[in-house]
Amino acid sequence: MSAFDEYSEILQFDYPLAGRTWLKVGGPAQMYAEPRSIDELQGLVMTAESEGMPVRVLGGGSNLLVREEGVSGLVIHLNADHFGEITVEGTTIHAGGAALLSSVVSEGVKAGLAGLETLVGIPGTIGGAIKGNAGSRHGEIGEFVSSVDVMTLRGERFTRSGDELTFGYRFSSVNELLVLGAELSLKPGDAEELARRMRQIWITKKATQPYSFQSAGCIFKNPRGLSAGVLIEKSGLKGTRVGGAEVSDRHANFIVTNEGATSADVRNLIDLIKSQVHDKHGIELELEIQVW
């Protein structure tokens, strides 16, 4: 009898993860589950902890590269149907951890709340966005986060707020296993003006980033005061290909995966980019995406 028997309805074994990521490459998860309630989620996490089994949380898969050999332990995916509710109260948005950032942005603009429109076009979930302080040159989500409900690797639940929350460039102090939900504090604005600004930013991003291709978000963090994309382009790497993985000719900080691409192709291309940029510019690029 297994400790996970009571979760047999939602557990899958050797679950293929490639289709859950934007790069569409990589191997399976040893165990995979989509809990249907907080109690079920908490029970899964506590059982894994008691069994000494590693746990990972899969969000929108937009900043994730899975290795060919796959992932040992348990991978939990929070389904937006159960963990993605979005509500607006005055100038506050309450969002479940699995809510898509794009949906939260749209709800904010529709409600005439200013700030989140600058995040249009950034993929992923609220949970992932908060953990990595997602943003662009227009702004970052950390500016608006007033509290975050989290769950630890032991299944403990609590709320972070005030001094417990710090945000930096692609960094936050939220380092627990997962984000259950968050409150975002915004300011009143004109809904039509916000929608116009959001459309402008979105049009610019669509013109300069490979949204119609299989790609993740930005592969590398921008070094202080510099652009990783510009450094890669100045290294002559736009369009460079390793196997089925290719540096986007639209934006050099994106890697596109073509038919037949493997996770190893992407990792080898990443290594090539880092080596070339270091040789030509003396700068060590740091990954923005996660590698499992």
C-alpha positions as CSV (number, residue, x, y, z in Angstrom):
1,M,0.0,0.0,0.0
2,S,1.3,3.4,-1.0
3,A,1.1,6.6,1.1
4,F,-0.4,8.2,-2.0
5,D,-3.2,5.7,-2.4
6,E,-5.9,8.1,-1.3
7,Y,-4.9,10.5,-4.2
8,S,-5.1,7.8,-6.9
9,E,-7.9,9.7,-8.7
10,I,-5.6,12.6,-9.4
11,L,-2.1,11.0,-9.6
12,Q,-0.5,10.1,-12.9
13,F,2.9,8.4,-13.4
14,D,5.5,9.1,-16.0
15,Y,3.4,12.1,-17.1
16,P,4.9,13.9,-20.2
17,L,5.7,17.5,-19.3
18,A,6.8,18.8,-22.7
19,G,3.3,19.7,-23.7
20,R,2.9,21.7,-20.5
21,T,5.8,24.0,-21.3
22,W,6.1,26.7,-23.9
23,L,9.3,25.2,-25.4
24,K,7.6,21.9,-25.9
25,V,10.6,19.8,-25.0
26,G,11.7,17.6,-22.1
27,G,10.9,14.3,-20.3
28,P,8.2,13.1,-17.9
29,A,7.4,13.7,-14.3
30,Q,7.8,10.6,-12.1
31,M,4.5,11.6,-10.5
32,Y,2.0,14.4,-11.5
33,A,-1.1,15.7,-9.8
34,E,-3.7,18.4,-10.2
35,P,-5.3,18.8,-6.8
36,R,-9.0,19.9,-6.8
37,S,-9.0,21.7,-3.4
38,I,-6.6,23.3,-0.9
39,D,-7.1,20.4,1.4
40,E,-6.2,17.9,-1.3
41,L,-3.1,20.1,-2.2
42,Q,-2.1,20.3,1.4
43,G,-2.4,16.5,1.9
44,L,-0.3,15.8,-1.2
45,V,2.4,18.1,-0.1
46,M,2.5,16.7,3.4
47,T,2.5,13.1,2.2
48,A,5.4,13.9,-0.2
49,E,7.3,15.5,2.7
50,S,6.7,12.6,5.0
51,E,8.0,10.2,2.2
52,G,11.1,12.3,1.6
53,M,9.9,13.0,-2.0
54,P,10.9,16.2,-3.8
55,V,8.0,18.4,-4.9
56,R,8.0,20.9,-7.7
57,V,5.2,23.2,-8.8
58,L,4.3,23.7,-12.4
59,G,2.7,27.0,-13.3
60,G,2.1,28.2,-16.9
61,G,5.3,26.6,-18.1
62,S,6.4,29.8,-19.9
63,N,9.8,30.1,-18.2
64,L,10.7,26.4,-17.8
65,L,13.0,24.0,-19.5
66,V,12.7,20.3,-18.6
67,R,15.6,18.0,-19.2
68,E,15.2,14.9,-21.4
69,E,15.5,12.6,-18.4
70,G,12.5,14.2,-16.8
71,V,11.8,15.1,-13.2
72,S,12.0,12.8,-10.2
73,G,9.4,13.1,-7.4
74,L,6.1,14.9,-7.5
75,V,5.1,17.7,-9.9
76,I,2.0,19.6,-8.8
77,H,0.0,21.7,-11.3
78,L,-2.5,24.1,-9.9
79,N,-5.5,24.2,-12.2
80,A,-7.0,27.6,-12.8
81,D,-10.5,26.2,-12.3
82,H,-9.7,25.5,-8.7
83,F,-6.9,28.0,-7.8
84,G,-7.4,30.8,-10.3
85,E,-10.3,32.9,-9.1
86,I,-10.0,36.7,-9.7
87,T,-12.2,39.2,-7.8
88,V,-12.1,43.0,-7.6
89,E,-13.0,45.0,-4.4
90,G,-12.5,48.7,-4.7
91,T,-8.9,49.3,-5.7
92,T,-7.8,45.8,-4.7
93,I,-7.6,42.7,-6.9
94,H,-7.6,39.3,-5.2
95,A,-6.1,36.6,-7.5
96,G,-5.6,32.9,-7.0
97,G,-2.0,31.7,-7.6
98,A,-3.0,29.8,-10.7
99,A,-4.8,32.8,-12.3
100,L,-3.1,33.8,-15.6
101,L,-1.3,37.1,-15.3
102,S,-2.9,38.1,-18.6
103,S,-6.4,37.6,-17.1
104,V,-5.5,39.7,-14.0
105,V,-4.2,42.5,-16.2
106,S,-7.4,42.5,-18.2
107,E,-9.6,42.5,-15.1
108,G,-7.6,45.4,-13.7
109,V,-8.0,47.5,-16.9
110,K,-11.7,46.6,-17.2
111,A,-12.2,47.8,-13.6
112,G,-10.4,51.1,-14.3
113,L,-7.5,50.2,-12.0
114,A,-4.1,51.5,-13.1
115,G,-0.7,49.8,-12.9
116,L,-1.0,46.3,-14.3
117,E,-1.6,47.4,-17.9
118,T,2.2,47.7,-18.1
119,L,2.5,43.9,-17.7
120,V,0.5,43.0,-20.8
121,G,2.1,40.3,-22.9
122,I,4.0,38.7,-20.0
123,P,3.1,35.0,-19.9
124,G,2.5,32.8,-16.9
125,T,0.5,32.7,-13.7
126,I,0.3,35.1,-10.8
127,G,2.2,32.7,-8.6
128,G,5.1,32.5,-11.0
129,A,5.0,36.3,-11.7
130,I,5.2,37.2,-8.0
131,K,8.0,34.7,-7.2
132,G,10.1,36.1,-10.1
133,N,8.8,39.7,-9.8
134,A,7.8,39.6,-13.5
135,G,8.0,42.8,-15.4
136,S,9.4,44.8,-18.3
137,R,11.0,48.2,-18.7
138,H,7.5,49.6,-18.1
139,G,7.1,48.2,-14.6
140,E,7.1,45.1,-12.3
141,I,4.4,43.2,-10.5
142,G,6.1,43.7,-7.1
143,E,5.1,47.3,-7.1
144,F,1.5,46.3,-6.6
145,V,1.6,43.3,-4.3
146,S,0.3,44.0,-0.8
147,S,0.0,40.4,0.5
148,V,0.7,36.8,-0.6
149,D,-0.8,33.6,0.7
150,V,1.8,30.8,0.5
151,M,2.3,27.1,1.3
152,T,5.6,25.6,2.4
153,L,7.2,22.3,1.6
154,R,5.7,21.0,4.9
155,G,2.2,22.0,3.8
156,E,2.0,24.9,6.2
157,R,0.0,27.9,5.1
158,F,0.5,31.6,6.0
159,T,0.3,35.1,4.6
160,R,3.2,37.3,3.9
161,S,2.7,41.1,3.9
162,G,4.5,44.4,4.8
163,D,8.1,43.9,5.6
164,E,7.9,40.2,4.8
165,L,7.7,41.1,1.1
166,T,10.7,42.5,-0.8
167,F,11.1,42.7,-4.5
168,G,14.1,43.2,-6.8
169,Y,15.0,42.6,-10.4
170,R,13.4,39.2,-11.2
171,F,13.5,38.4,-7.5
172,S,11.2,38.3,-4.6
173,S,11.4,37.2,-1.0
174,V,8.5,34.7,-1.6
175,N,10.6,31.5,-1.6
176,E,8.0,29.1,-0.2
177,L,6.8,26.1,-2.3
178,L,3.9,27.9,-3.9
179,V,1.7,30.9,-4.0
180,L,-2.0,30.2,-3.2
181,G,-3.1,33.7,-3.9
182,A,-2.3,37.4,-3.6
183,E,-3.8,40.8,-3.1
184,L,-2.7,43.6,-5.5
185,S,-3.3,47.2,-4.5
186,L,-3.9,49.6,-7.4
187,K,-4.9,53.1,-8.1
188,P,-8.1,54.4,-9.9
189,G,-7.6,55.3,-13.5
190,D,-9.6,55.9,-16.7
191,A,-10.6,52.5,-18.1
192,E,-10.5,53.7,-21.8
193,E,-7.1,55.4,-21.3
194,L,-5.7,52.3,-19.6
195,A,-7.0,50.1,-22.4
196,R,-5.4,52.3,-25.0
197,R,-2.0,52.2,-23.2
198,M,-2.3,48.4,-22.8
199,R,-2.9,48.0,-26.5
200,Q,0.1,50.2,-27.4
201,I,2.4,48.2,-25.2
202,W,1.0,44.9,-26.6
203,I,1.4,46.0,-30.2
204,T,5.0,46.9,-29.6
205,K,5.7,43.6,-27.9
206,K,4.0,41.6,-30.7
207,A,6.2,43.3,-33.2
208,T,9.5,42.6,-31.5
209,Q,9.0,39.2,-29.8
210,P,8.3,35.7,-31.3
211,Y,4.8,35.2,-29.8
212,S,3.6,33.0,-32.7
213,F,6.5,30.5,-32.2
214,Q,7.3,27.8,-29.6
215,S,9.4,29.8,-27.2
216,A,9.8,30.6,-23.5
217,G,9.9,34.1,-22.0
218,C,13.2,35.8,-21.9
219,I,16.0,33.2,-21.5
220,F,18.5,35.5,-19.7
221,K,18.2,38.2,-17.1
222,N,19.4,41.7,-18.2
223,P,22.8,42.5,-16.6
224,R,22.7,45.7,-14.7
225,G,22.2,48.7,-17.0
226,L,22.4,46.4,-20.1
227,S,20.1,44.4,-22.4
228,A,20.8,40.7,-22.7
229,G,19.1,40.7,-26.1
230,V,21.4,43.5,-27.4
231,L,24.5,41.7,-26.1
232,I,23.4,38.4,-27.8
233,E,22.6,40.3,-31.0
234,K,26.0,42.2,-30.9
235,S,27.7,38.8,-30.5
236,G,26.3,37.9,-34.0
237,L,24.0,35.1,-32.6
238,K,20.6,36.1,-34.0
239,G,19.4,33.1,-36.0
240,T,22.1,30.8,-34.6
241,R,20.8,27.2,-34.4
242,V,21.8,24.1,-32.5
243,G,19.7,21.1,-33.6
244,G,16.1,22.2,-33.5
245,A,16.7,25.2,-31.1
246,E,17.3,28.6,-32.6
247,V,18.0,32.2,-31.3
248,S,15.0,34.2,-32.5
249,D,15.7,36.6,-35.3
250,R,13.0,38.8,-33.9
251,H,14.4,39.2,-30.4
252,A,17.8,37.6,-29.5
253,N,16.8,36.9,-25.8
254,F,14.3,34.4,-27.0
255,I,15.0,30.8,-28.1
256,V,12.6,29.2,-30.5
257,T,12.2,25.4,-30.7
258,N,11.5,23.9,-34.1
259,E,10.2,20.5,-35.0
260,G,12.4,17.8,-33.6
261,A,14.1,20.0,-31.1
262,T,15.2,18.5,-27.8
263,S,15.9,19.9,-24.4
264,A,19.6,19.1,-24.9
265,D,19.5,21.4,-28.1
266,V,18.2,24.2,-26.0
267,R,20.7,23.7,-23.2
268,N,23.6,23.5,-25.7
269,L,22.4,26.7,-27.4
270,I,22.2,28.4,-24.0
271,D,25.8,27.3,-23.3
272,L,26.9,28.6,-26.7
273,I,25.3,32.0,-26.1
274,K,26.8,32.4,-22.6
275,S,30.2,31.5,-23.9
276,Q,30.1,33.9,-26.9
277,V,28.8,36.8,-24.9
278,H,31.4,36.3,-22.3
279,D,34.2,36.1,-24.9
280,K,33.0,39.2,-26.8
281,H,31.8,41.4,-23.9
282,G,33.3,39.9,-20.7
283,I,29.8,39.5,-19.2
284,E,28.4,36.4,-17.6
285,L,24.7,36.0,-18.5
286,E,22.4,34.6,-15.8
287,L,19.4,32.4,-16.7
288,E,15.9,33.8,-16.2
289,I,14.2,30.6,-17.0
290,Q,14.2,27.6,-14.7
291,V,15.8,24.3,-15.7
292,W,14.4,21.1,-14.1
